[in-house]
Amino acid sequence: MHTTGIYVLLGSILFFISLISISIYLQPNRKEVSEFVSRRTKIALRFGFLVTVFFLYLLVVGVYLLATSNDLVRFMMLAGVVGFWSLLMFINITTIYVLAKNGYRLVLSKDMVDIVIYYAVLYLVLDKFDFPWVAIGVSSIIVAVVILYLLIIAFRYSKMMNAIVEPVNLYTLGLGFRIFSGFIGLLLISIYFSENVFKGLIVVSCLFFALILWDTIRKIKPIVNMKR
C-alpha cells in the first residue's frame, strides 16, 4: 500500500475510535465521569509524557522533511506518525475499556451530533484556505511549549494528590484530548484529499490542544503555588 493510503487508513480508524471515546465521555450524568477521570491524574501524566515525546519528535522530523525530502526522512516521519497513532489509539481504547468496565456506555447525545457536524463544517471551511507553513510552525511550537509547561505543573500536582480532598476537574482536558485525537484522524485522512485541509487541521488542532492544556494549567497552578 502507498504511504498516503496508509495515512488514510490509520486516520479513518483513529477518527472512528475517537468518536466512540467522545461519545462515552458525553454521558447524561457527566459529573460521575468527571469525578472518575479526575482521580486518574498519575495515569494522565504518564500519557502526557509519551504524547510530548512523540509530538516533539514529529515537530523536529517535520521541519527536517520540509528542508530535506528524502526516503530516510519520509520513513522517519511515517514511523513517527505510526507511533503517535498507536499511542492515541491506546489512550482512546484504554479509556473506552475502563469506562465501559465501570458501567459507562456509548451514548448518541445532542452534543455528540454537534461535534460531528463541527468536524464536517471545519473540513469544508479549511478546504477554502491555504495556510502558510510559517503558521504551521508557529502553532506547533506554541503547543509544544504549553505541553512542556503543563507537564512540569502536573508533575508537582501529582505529588500532592494524596493530600488533596477535591481533585482538579480534568474532564475538559480528557474530552478535549479526544476531540484533538479526532482532529488528528481527520488530518491523516485529508492527506489524500486536500492539502489545504491537511495544513489547516495542523494549525487548528495545535491551537485547540494548546487552549485545552492552558485551561488545565489555569486550574492546577493555583493549587501547586498554594502548597509550596
C-alpha positions in Angstrom: 0.0 0.0 0.0 1.2 3.5 -0.9 2.3 5.7 2.1 -0.7 8.1 1.5 -3.1 5.1 1.6 -1.6 4.0 4.9 -2.2 7.5 6.4 -5.8 7.5 5.2 -6.4 4.0 6.7 -4.8 5.0 10.0 -6.7 8.3 10.1 -10.1 6.6 9.4 -9.6 4.1 12.2 -8.4 6.8 14.7 -11.3 9.1 13.8 -13.8 6.3 14.3 -12.3 5.2 17.7 -12.1 8.9 18.8 -15.8 9.3 18.1 -16.6 6.3 20.3 -14.4 7.6 23.1 -16.0 11.1 22.8 -19.5 9.5 22.9 -18.7 7.6 26.1 -17.4 10.8 27.7 -20.6 12.7 26.9 -22.8 10.7 29.3 -26.0 12.2 30.6 -24.5 12.1 34.1 -21.2 13.7 33.3 -20.5 14.6 36.9 -19.7 10.9 37.6 -17.5 10.6 34.6 -15.7 13.8 35.6 -15.1 12.6 39.1 -13.8 9.2 37.8 -11.4 10.8 35.3 -10.1 13.5 37.7 -8.9 10.8 40.1 -6.6 9.3 37.3 -4.0 12.2 37.4 -0.9 10.0 37.5 -2.0 7.9 34.5 -2.8 11.1 32.6 0.7 12.4 33.5 2.3 9.2 32.0 0.2 9.5 28.8 1.1 13.2 28.7 4.8 12.5 28.8 4.5 10.0 25.9 2.4 12.4 23.9 5.0 15.1 24.4 7.9 12.8 23.3 6.1 11.8 20.1 4.9 15.4 19.4 8.4 16.8 19.7 9.7 14.0 17.5 7.2 14.8 14.8 7.9 18.5 15.0 11.6 18.0 14.5 11.2 15.5 11.7 8.5 17.6 10.1 10.9 20.6 9.9 13.7 18.3 8.6 11.3 16.9 6.0 10.5 20.4 4.7 14.2 21.2 4.4 15.4 17.8 3.0 12.9 15.5 1.5 14.4 12.0 1.0 13.5 8.4 1.6 15.1 8.2 5.1 13.3 11.3 6.4 10.0 10.2 4.9 10.5 6.8 6.7 11.2 8.6 9.9 8.0 10.6 9.5 6.0 7.5 8.8 7.5 5.8 11.8 6.7 8.8 14.0 3.1 9.0 12.7 2.5 5.3 13.3 4.0 5.6 16.8 1.8 8.7 17.6 -1.2 7.0 16.1 -0.6 3.9 18.2 -0.3 6.0 21.3 -3.6 7.9 20.6 -5.3 4.6 19.8 -4.1 3.0 23.0 -5.2 6.0 25.1 -8.7 6.0 23.5 -9.2 2.2 23.6 -8.0 2.2 27.3 -10.5 4.9 28.1 -13.3 3.1 26.3 -12.4 -0.2 28.1 -12.1 1.4 31.6 -15.2 3.5 31.4 -17.2 0.6 29.9 -16.0 -1.7 32.7 -17.3 0.8 35.2 -20.7 0.9 33.6 -20.5 3.8 31.2 -21.8 3.1 27.7 -21.9 4.6 24.2 -24.4 7.5 24.1 -25.6 9.3 21.0 -26.2 12.7 22.6 -27.0 16.1 21.0 -23.5 17.3 21.9 -22.0 14.3 20.1 -24.0 15.0 17.0 -22.9 18.7 17.2 -19.3 17.7 17.4 -19.6 15.5 14.3 -21.2 18.4 12.5 -18.4 20.8 13.6 -15.8 18.3 12.2 -17.6 18.3 8.9 -18.1 22.1 8.7 -14.5 22.7 9.7 -13.3 20.3 7.0 -15.3 22.2 4.3 -14.2 25.6 5.6 -10.5 24.8 5.8 -10.6 23.5 2.2 -11.1 27.1 1.1 -7.9 28.4 2.8 -4.2 27.9 2.2 -2.3 28.2 5.4 1.4 29.1 5.1 3.9 26.8 6.6 5.0 29.6 8.9 1.6 29.4 10.6 2.0 25.6 11.0 5.4 26.1 12.5 4.3 28.8 15.0 1.2 26.8 16.1 3.3 23.6 16.6 5.9 25.5 18.7 3.1 27.1 20.8 1.5 23.7 21.7 5.0 22.2 22.3 5.8 24.9 24.9 2.4 24.6 26.6 2.7 20.8 26.8 6.1 21.0 28.5 4.9 23.7 30.9 1.8 21.6 31.8 4.0 18.5 32.4 6.0 20.5 34.9 2.9 21.8 36.7 1.2 18.4 36.5 4.2 16.6 38.0 4.1 18.8 41.1 0.4 18.4 41.3 0.6 14.6 41.2 2.9 14.6 44.2 0.2 16.4 46.2 -2.7 14.1 45.2 -2.9 12.2 48.5 -3.3 15.4 50.4 -6.0 16.9 48.1 -9.6 16.3 49.1 -11.2 17.6 45.9 -9.0 16.9 42.8 -8.9 19.4 39.9 -11.5 18.7 37.3 -9.8 17.0 34.4 -13.0 16.3 32.4 -12.4 19.2 30.0 -8.9 18.0 29.4 -10.0 14.4 28.8 -12.8 15.4 26.4 -10.6 18.0 24.7 -7.9 15.4 24.1 -10.3 13.0 22.5 -11.6 15.8 20.2 -7.9 16.6 19.4 -7.5 12.9 18.6 -10.4 13.1 16.2 -8.6 16.1 14.6 -5.5 14.0 14.1 -7.6 11.2 12.5 -9.2 13.7 10.1 -5.9 15.3 9.4 -4.4 11.9 8.3 -7.4 11.3 6.1 -7.1 14.7 4.5 -3.5 14.0 3.3 -5.0 12.2 0.3 -7.9 14.5 -0.4 -6.9 18.1 0.3 -3.6 19.8 1.1 -5.4 22.9 2.3 -7.4 20.9 4.9 -4.2 19.0 5.9 -2.3 22.2 6.7 -5.3 23.9 8.2 -6.0 21.0 10.5 -2.4 21.1 11.8 -2.9 24.7 12.8 -6.4 24.2 14.2 -5.6 21.0 16.1 -2.4 22.6 17.7 -4.2 25.8 18.7 -7.2 23.8 20.1 -5.0 21.5 22.1 -2.9 24.4 23.4 -6.1 26.1 24.6 -7.3 23.0 26.4 -3.9 22.5 28.0 -3.8 26.1 29.1 -7.2 25.8 30.7 -5.8 22.9 32.7 -2.8 24.8 33.7 -5.0 27.6 34.9 -6.9 25.2 37.2 -3.8 23.4 38.6 -1.3 26.2 39.0 -3.1 27.9 42.0 -3.1 24.7 43.9 0.6 24.0 43.2 1.5 27.5 44.2 -0.6 27.3 47.4 1.1 24.1 48.5 4.7 25.4 48.2 
